[in-house]
Amino acid sequence: MSQKIEGTPPAAVRTTGPVGGRVAPAGAERSRPVEASAGGDSLRLTGEAASLQAMQRELSNAPAINEARVQAVREALQAGTYKVNAEAIADGMLGLEDQLGG
């Protein structure tokens, strides 16, 4: 199947004018970010997106390491009382595989 393209393209394809009606002059300084036009653009987040943003803020303020847990494990290792729970490790690995689509 082949198509022959003739004539001028439709106006939507032909037009490549400036966004917002503004054109930067050639050689203009470009180190600053482009300013948004004063149009009525807006963004409204869904409840789920707002919840994800709140969770992200909480997690970014939380410490990455639970110091109390690290100290407890360190003491158990030094005392020789630390027990490895192989079943919990295997369950965690299988759960991760399921999450990754394995």
PyMOL commands that set and color helices and strands:
alter all, ss='L'
color gray80, all
select helices_A, chain A and resi 11-14+19-21+47-61+67-79+86-99
alter helices_A, ss='H'
color red, helices_A
deselect
rebuild
show_as cartoon
